[in-house]
């Protein structure tokens, strides 16, 4: 009897322990209605929260407006904001463990936070107050929730760091780091030139012309350990932000009233980024003081990056500018503290950095700098005393004025205001399309383009030769623009937007494959009386002009097939409309063929450089497919030959056919021999991954990741569905949001996020847009404060009121 009694006590204790543990893990959800008393505001603030968790903030002054904006961002996205702050400051090892030490060293070497501090120092004083108040709002929420943090903090046993404007600026610069795409080709091209020679490299660069790359080939071989480690740490940092092999891009376009049903402009934008959970964007409407703006912030930035006010709307795409160069520096053999520039030996500047670690130990590193920038090869300890080191010049190291430019863009009323704001905005380089209530449309590249010699090769440059030094940036007055063009529309899709012959400066060789831009142009050319539905239809278009161009080369190698599966594959391709829909057999066959073709053509040589280079090769997808077009058309490249076969030089048709065979064998192995099961969406699914996704148990218990969803498209379709060639075919990137602004009704902008507004896993707004997003649906986000639609559709009203100090005796 006593044993039985003890057993029940034990069971009760265990249940109580489990209940306590579950209750401890729970974090209180935000208050969306009623009255909340809060310190640090001057007047009452109303926050209308719609059914999707989007806050509409109405304040009587700007100080309260941005304090509340920070407060709201923190209560929904505190873990996301904290990871950003750890990364920017190079404090991952302190919070997540000593295994992140190399990543901290890498980030400190890039000088992200150091540059951000300088950006804040030179801000307009009035604008800085906005950022100060925003950070105060974040910190207020941190203080009020410190004793009961979201589940991620409890699992990791960490605390959120306090924010200041340098973290905001650092996040903006971190986005510039993520969007620059020069580092992979720079290192890969150097390795190719070193291992195979200059002529082999020329055959690998897309659109290579008579301008020969300048390559100091003898300097690269001893630097390969540094290149290896740079690539490894690049992958590690980018995986914290999303996925290191994501194909970053975007679409935007704007139509004048001459092409719309209403006679007023339409503007559409869908930036393509690596997916994450929660998503990158945080939607908000802010009204108070000078501001009445609606749109999306990067969570952790106080103002809409993409959005609208009562008079103007704007949208971004990545300009794809080549904004980074590596320089091979020659160290003085007699004095390791000097490096050569022309006939002079210049002093290397050294900055000591202390990195605290979770183990309680700390690490002291010395970041060395040349006039080009920091010596990036010092991240490999064996090379610190080397006579050849690699430094890095990057526009992200420039102290620029994007923080002020954001304020100006959000407050702009016309094209002149827009032009003034864009002039200060250059990092990360963006194509910004514009429309206003007067019916004007326009485009300006908001980008700082370095002036340098022979940039086209995208190779590490001879640091000792001053002729290769950057000579400042292209003057804004010489930058092209479009304003009310005769065509009646403007469209950018990371394509080449500036003609080389008309523009004397080198911009980039990083342009996206033209496929998306061509299909968007085709669709826009067909519209004479466009409406919002047309804009959404183009954003959701799965047509691949790349597939239309390349499929004939595949069909050309068809034989009198004895294998029924290969024969059926060719039949699917012949009947295909080049739409990469979820249930398309041809889309699966085509994409698997292309993956095998790319590795059969180029991978045999690249593999000789090492696994990291094969991964880096997989990450330059746009460059690869642009080169693939040329090699299939010409058929003479030495890359076509399979170096693994002896006494034979393969021709293009042989490699294409063997790639078809490889692809069909791969498909049969994964999906079986019944070709009715060969569906693109079954291979190409998308899961929005939480940072804990590698711990499958925690991910499962708390249901942190969202998905999987069957998905269509590729990075060649307007409705982007990028995937890694290295780990095919799961989708890694695509439209990070979709937005359509109608100047005939600015109160009802169409919008959708991939998952939801909140980063709290048990919030109703954590995933409540995911099904809509994957069905190609949109919702309406309202703008008018007094509009009937807002009052009807936004049931949750929260009043934030000032906490008055208590008075003794009352």
N, C-alpha and C positions, 0 to 999 in steps of 0.2 A: 504493500500500500504506500509505504514511504517512497519507494523507488518510483511508483507511478506519479506521486505528487511532485517529486523532484523533476521528473520528465516534463510535466505540464508547466512547471515554473521555468524550466530551461527553454521550452517552446515559446512561452510568453515573453521571456527575456529576448530571445532571438527576433521575434516579431516586433517587439518594441524597438530593438536596435535597428532593424530594417526600416521601420516607420520613421525613426529619428533620422536615419541616414538619408532617406528619400526627402524628408522635410528639409534637412540641412542643404541638400543639393538644390532645392527649389529656390528660385530667385523671384521676388515679387514683380509682376508685370506692371508696365507703366499705367498710370491713371490717365484715362482719356476724357473723363467728364467730371463735372462737379467743380468744386473750388479747391485749389491747392495754394497754401500759404508758402511763400518763398522769400528768401532774403535777396538782396543785391539788385532788385528792380525798383524803379522810381514810381511807376504807375501800373495800373491793372493791364494785363495782357490777355487777349482772347486767343485760344488755340482751337480751331475747328479741325477735327481729325475725321477723315472720310472712312468708308468701309474697307479701304485698302491700307490704312495706317498713314496716309499722307497728311502732314500737318499744314494748315493754313494759319499763319501767325499774323495777328493784327495788333500792333503796338503803337503807343502814342509818341514814341521817340526811338531813335536808332540804337541807343545804348541798350534799352530793354529788348529791342528786336533781335539783336545779334547775341545777346546773352541767352535768350530763350532758344535761338537757333542752335547754339552750342549745347545747351542743356538737353534739347530734344534729340540731337544726334548722339549724344553720349548715352542716354537712357535706352536707345535702340541698338547701338552699335559699339558698346564699350570695349568688348574684346577685340574687335576689328581695329578700333582706334588704338588700342594699347599695343597690338602687334606692330602696327605702323610706327608708333613712337619708338619701340624697342629697336626696330630695324633702322630707322633714320639715325638714331643716336649711336648705333653700333653697340647695343647693350643686350643682345640676344644671349650671350654666354652668361651674363649675370642673372638672367631671369629663366632661361630655358635649359641651361646646362653648358658645361665646358666644351661639349662637342661642337658648339656654335662659335668657337673662338676664331677659326679661320674665316668664317663669314663676317664677323665683326671687324677683323683686320682688313678684309676686302672693302667693306663699306667705309671704314675710316680712311682708307687709301683713296677712295673716290671723292672724299671731302664733301659728302652730301650735306651733313649738318653744319659744317663750317661755312660752306657757301650760303646756306639758308640763313644763318645768323647775320651775315653781311647784307643779305637782301633786306632783312627786317630793319637793319640799322639805317638804310637809306630810303625807307618808305616815307611817303607823305604822312605827316603827323596825324592829320584827321583820318586818313585811311587806316593807319595803324590802330586807332581806337576800335575800329570794327573788329580787327583780329584779336585785340586784347579782350574785348567783351565776349567774343565767341569762345575763347579759351577759358575765360572766367566761368562761363556757363558749363563747359565740359567739367571743369574742376569742381564746381558746385555739386554736380551730380555724383562725381567720384566721392566726395566727402560724405554725401548723404547715403551712399550705398556701400561704403567701405566695409561695413560689418556683415553684409549679406550680398556678396558679389555673384554675378552670373556663373553658371556651372563650369565654364572653361577655366576660370581663375581658381576655383576650388580643386579641380582635378590636377592642375599644374602647380598649385600652391604658390601663386604669384599675386602681386598687387598691381593695379593699374597705375601708370606714371602720370604725373600732372602735366598739363599742356601749357605751352606758351607759343607765341606767333612763330618762333623759329621751327617748331614742329610742323605747323601748317605749311610754311615755306618749304621745309624739307620734304613734305609729302608731295608738293607740286614738283619739286626737283626729282623726287623718286619716280614720279610718273614720266618725267623726261628721260630718266635712265631706262625705264621699262620700254619706252617707245622707240628709243634709238636702236637701229638695227645694224649698225656698222661693225660691231665688235666681232660677230661670227665670221663674216666674209674677210675681214682684215686678218684674223688669225688663220683661217682656213687657206686663204690665198697665199699667205706667207709660207705655210707648210707645203702647199703644192709646189710653189716656186722653188723652195729649198730641196724638196725630194725629187721632183720630176723635171724641173727646169722651167725657164721663162716661156718657151714656146708652148708647153703643155698648159700653162696657166692661161695664155692668150686664148686658147681654144675652150676655156671653161668660163670666161667672163662674157655675160650676155652683151650683144651689140658691140663687141669689140671692134674698134676702128683703127685707123692708121696711127693714132697716138699711142706709142708704146709705153707700157708701164715702166717706171723707174724702180728697179729692184736691187737693193744691196744684198744679193743672195748669200754671200758668205757669212753674213752676220746672224742668220736665223737659226742655224743648226744648234748652236750652244744654248739658244734661248727656248728650245722646245719644252723643257721642264716648266718654265714660267707660263708658256702658252697653255700647256696641259692644265696647270692649276688655275689659271684665269678662267678657262672654260668651265672647269668643275665648280668654281665658286659662283660664276655667272648663273649656272643651272640652279645652284642652291638658293640664291637670292630670288631668282625669278619664280621658283616654285613656291616661295612664301607668298608672293604676290598673285600667283595663279598657276601658270604652267610654262616651263622654260621653252617649250617648243611651239608655243602658240603663234599663229599667223596674225599678227596685229594689223588691223586696217580699219576702214570705215567707209560708209557711204553718206553723202549729203547732196541735196540738190534743192534748187529754188526756182519756181516758175513765176513769171510776171502775169499780170491780169490778162494779157493778150492771149494766153494759152489756157486760162481757167474758165470754168463755167460761171463763176461769180464775178469775174472781172477784177478780182483782187488776188494778191500773191498766195501761193502755197509753199511751205518750206518743210522738208523732210530730212531726218537725220537718224542714223543708227550706227553708233561707234562699235567697232569690233575689237573686243578685248578677251583675254583669257577669262574663262568662267571661274567663279568662286562662290562660296556660300558663307555669309551673305554676299549679295552682289556688290559691285563697286559703287554704284550710284545710289544716292539718297534723294528722293524727290521732296520738294518743299516749296511753299509759297510764302513770301515775306513781304509784309506791307507795314511801313512805319517811317517817319521822317521823309527823306528823299526817295525812298525805295518802294517800289511796287513791282516785284519780280517773281516769276514762277519758272521752275525748271528743275534740273538735277545738279546737285553738288557731288563731287567725290566726297564720300563720307569723311569728314575731317577738314573740309574747306567751307568757309562761311557763306559763300555766295554761289548762285547757280553758275556752273561752268558752261552749260548749254541751256538756253531758255528764252524767255520773252519778258518784255514789260508791256505797258499799255500802248507803246508806239512801234516797237522794233522786236524782231526775233532773229536768232542766229543759231548756226550749227557748225560743228567741228568735224574735220577728218585729219588724220596724220598726214603731214606734207611729205613724209618719207625722205627728208633731207639727210644727206650724209654729214653728220655733225660731229664726228669723232675720227681722230687719226692717232695711230700709234707711231712713236718715233724711236728708232734704235739709236741710243746714245753711246758715245765713245767716252769711257772713263780714262782719266789721266793715269798712266801706268805708274807714275811717281807719287800721285796724290789722289786717293779714292774719293776725296771730297770735291773734286773738280771734274768737269765734263767739257767736251770740245764743241765750240760753235764757230765755224769758220777758222780763222787763225788764232782764236783766243781760247783760253781755258777759263770757264766760268765756274763760280762757286755753286755747289749744290746746297740748297736750303734744307735744313732738317727740322722737323717738328716732332716733339715727343708726345706720344699718346699713351694713356694708361687705360687698360681694359680690365675692368673688374670681372671676376668669374664667380659662378654660383658655389664653387668649391671653397670659396673664401680666399683663394689665391688671386693674384693679379698679374697681368702681363704688360710689360712696357715695350712699345714698338716705336721705331723712328720712321716717320713718313718723309721720304726725301723728294724734293721738288726741283724741277728744272724750269726754264722759262716756257717750255711747252706745257708743263703740267706735272702731276705727281708721277714718280717712278713706280709703275704698276707691277713690274716684275719682282719687286722686293717682297711680294707676298710668298715667293718661294725662297726659303732661307739659304739655299745653296747658291743663289745668284746675287745676294746682297753685296758681296765683294767682287763680283764679276767685272770684267773690263768692258763688257757690252751689256747694257740694260735697256729696258723698254719704258718710255714715258708715254703719257697720254694727254692729248689735247682734246677737249670736249667743250662745246658751247655751254654745257651744264655747269662748267666751272666758272663761267662768267657771272658777275654780279649784275642781275637784270631786274626789270621792273614789272614782272607779271602780276605781283600782288596789287599794285596800283592799277594796272591795266584791267584786272577783273572788276574793280570798282567802276572804272570809267565805262566799261562795256555794259555793265548792268544798269548804268544810269543814262546810257546814250538815248538820244531822241531822233537822230538823223544820220545821214551818211558822213557828214563832217565829224560828228562825235565818234562814229565808228572808226573812221580813219585815224583819228587821234589815239583811240584806245589800242588799235592794232599796232601802231608804230612802237608802242612800248612792250609788245608781246612777241617773244621770239623763241622761248624755250618752255616746253617742247614745241617744235615747229608745227603749225596747224594751217590747214586751209579753212577759212571761215566764210560761210555763205551768209548773206544778209537779206532781210526784207523789211519794209516799213509800211505804215498805214497809208502813206501817200502813194503806194503802188510801186515804189522803187525796189529793185533787186541788185545785188552786187556780190563780189567775191574779192577777198584780199588774202594773200599768203602771209600769215602772222608767223614769221620765221626769220631767225638770224642765220644767214648763210656765210660761212667763213670764206675769205678770199685766200686761195692757195694754189700752188702749182701742181698740175698733173694729178688731180684728185681721182680721176676716173679709175685708176688701177685698184683703188681701195686696198692698198698695201701698206704695211709698216714702212715708214719713210726714213731716209738718212738724217738723223738728228744733227749731225755735225755740219750739214750743208744749210746755211741760212736761207738759201733760195726756196727751200721747202717749208720754211716757217709760215704760219698764218699771218696775213697782213690786214687784220681787222675783219670787218663784215661788210657785206654789200649794203650800200646806203639805201635807206627806205625809199628815197626819191627815185631810185632806179628799179624798184620792184614793180612787176606788172600788176594789173588789177582789171576787173571787169565791172562796169556799172551800166545797167539797163542795156545789155547786148541785144542786137537785132534778132538773134535766135529766140529770144523770149524765155530762155532758161539757162541756168548754170549748174553743172554737175561735176563733182569730184569723187573719185573712188580710189585714192592712193595711186592714181595713174600719173603719167608724165603730163603735167599741166602747163609747163613752160617750154617753149621751143628753143632748142640749143642755138639755132642760127640767129634768133632774135634776141637772145640773152647771152652776154659775153662771159658769164661766170659759170664755173662748174657747180652744179647743185647736188646731184646724186646719181648713183647707179642702182639704187635700191627700190626702184619703182615696182609696184605690184604688177602681176600679170594683167594685161589689159582686159581680161574676160569680163569682169564685173562692170567696168566702165563702159564697155561696148554694149552690153545688154541693157544697162540703164539708159544709155543714149538712144538705143533702138526703141525702147519703150517710150521715152519722152518725145522723140521725133514723131511718134504716131498719135500724140495727144494734141488736140486742138481746143478741147473744152473740158479740161481736167477738173476732177473733184477730189475730195479726201479719199474716197474709195480707190481711186486710181493710184494715189500715192502709197496707200497701204498695200495694194496689189504688187507694186514694184518692189517694195521692201520685202515682200514674201515670195518673190520670184526665185524659183530654183533652176532657171535655165543657165546652162554653162556654155558660153561661146568658146571656151577652151576645148570642151568636149567636141563641139561642132567642128573646130579646126583640126583636132588631132585624130578623131575617129577614122577619117579616110586613110590615114597612114596605117592604121590597124587593119582595116578591111582589105587593104591592098595586099596583105601577106596571106590572105585566105587561100587554102589549098583544097584539093579534093579530099575532104576530111574523112578519115575512117573512124575517128573518135566522135561519138554522137554528142558528147557534152561540148567539145570544142566547136562542132558544127552548129549546135544550138546557140552557143555563145555568139558566134558571128551573126546568126539570124536575129538575136535580140538587138545587137548593135545596128544592124541594117534597118530595123524597124523603129529605132529610137528617135524621139523628138528632142533629145539632149536636155531633158528636164530631169534633174536628179531628185526625184520624189522619193518619199519614204518607201513606197512599195515597188520601186523600179528595179527590175532585174538587170537592165542594161547599165544603170548607174553603178550598181555593185561591180559588175564585170569590168566596166571601164576604169573605175578607180583602183581596183586590184591590179589590173593590167598596168596602169600608170605607175603604181608603187613598185611593181616588179621591174618595169622598164627602167625607171630611174636608177634603181640599184644595179641592174644588169649593165647599164651604160656607164655609170660613174662610180658605183659603190665598190667595185673590185679594186680600183686604184685607191680610193679614199680610205678603204679599210687598212691599207698598208701604213697609214699615218697613225692609227690607233683608234680605240673605241670612242674617245672623246671627240675626235674629228668627224667620225661617222655621225655622231649625235649632232654636232654643229652643222654638218652638211645637211642633215634632215631638217634643221631649223631655218634654212634659207630657201624655203619652198618657192617663193616668188622668183628668185634668181634662177633656181633650177628649171622651173617650167618655162621661163623665158628662153633659157639656153636650149631646152629640149625642143622647142619649136624650130630653132635654127638648125639643130643637128639632124632632125628628121627631114627637114627640107633639103639640106645640103648633102648629108650622108657621107662626108669625108673626114670628120673629126677622128683623131687617133683615140679619143675616149671610147669610141664605139667598140673597138676590139676588146674581147674578153682576155685579159692578161693571164687568166688561170688556165687557158688552153694552150698547149705547146704546138708549135709548127702550124699554126692556123691564125689567120687574121679575119675576124668576123666582119660581115657587112651589116648595114643598118637593118635590112629586112630580116636577116637571121636573128638579130637581137630582139627585134619586135616580135617575131613569131615565137621564139623561146619564152618571151615574157608572157605571151598569151597562154602558152602551155603551163608555165609556172602558175599563172593566175588561176586557171581553171582547176588545177590540182589543189591549190590553196583553198579555193571556194568549196570544192567537193569535200575536203578534209574538215572544213568548219561547218558547212551547212548541208552536207549530204549530197547524194547524186540526183535527188529529185529537184530539178531546177525551178519548180514552182515555189520552193523555199528560198530561192536566191533573192532576197530583198535587201536593198541598200540600208533601210532603217534598222534591220536586225544586226548588221555589222557596225553601223554608224550611230550608236546610241549616245545620249548625253546624260551624265550625272553631274549635278552642281555640287562640287565637293567642298565640304568643310575642311578646315585645316587639320582636323582630327581623323580624316578619312583613312589614313594609314593604320590607325588603330581600329580595326574593324569591329571589335567588341564595343568600345565606347561609341563609335559611330552608330552602331545598330541599337544599342540601349537607348540612346537619346534621340535617335532618328535625325541626325545632324545633317547628313547629305540629302539632297533632294533629287529624286529620280530613281532609276533611269527612265529616259524618254526616248522612243524611237525618233530619229531625226533624219532630215534630208540635207541636200546641198553639200557644198565644199567651199574652200576659200576662193573658188572661181565663180560662184553664183552670188547674185545680189543678196539673197537670203543666205548669209554666209554660214558654212558649217565646217570650219577648219578642223583638221586632224593632223596628227603627227605621222610622218613617214616612218619614224623610228619605232612607234608603238601603234600601228594602225588597228582599227579605224575609228576608235572612239573619239567623239567630238571633244575638242579642247577649248574652242573659242568660237565666237560668233557675235551676234548683235547683243551688246551689253544693255541696251534698251532700244526701244523704237519710239519715235516721236514725229507727229505730223501737226503742223500749225497752220490753221486756216484763217487768213486775215478777214474773211467774211464773217467769222465768228471766233474771235480770240478768247471767248469765255469757255470754249469747249475744245481744248487741245486733246488729240488722241495720243495715248501713251500706254506703254507696258514695260514692266521689269521682268527679268527671267524667272525670279522666284518671289520676292517680297521685300517690303520695307525694313522689316525688323531682323536683328541678329539674335534674338532670344528664341531658342529652339521651341519653346512651348507657347509662343505668341501666336495669335490668330493671323498675324501679318508676316509670319516667317516664310510661308510658301503659298499664300493664297492668290498669287498671280501666275504660278507655274503652269497650271493646266491651261489657262488662257493663252499664255505665251506660246506654248507648244502646239496649240491649235490654231495659231495665227490670229488670235483675237486681240482687240484693243479695248481700253476703257477710256472714259472721258475724265479729264482732270480740269476742274473749273478755276476761273480766274477772278470773276467779279465778286467783291466782298458782299454786296447787297443783292446779288443775283438770286432769284428764286430757286434755281437749280442747286446752288451751293447749300442753301438753307435746308432744302428738302433732302438732298443726298448725303449731307454731312451731319449725322445724328449726334455725334459726340462733341460737346463743347466744354472745354476746360478753361476756367478762369484762373490765371495766376495772379495772386494778389500779394502785396508786400506784407511781410511779417513786421509789425511794429514792435519796438523794444518795450519790454514790460516796465511799468512805472510802479515803484513800491507804494503800497497803500491803496491801489486801485484794483 
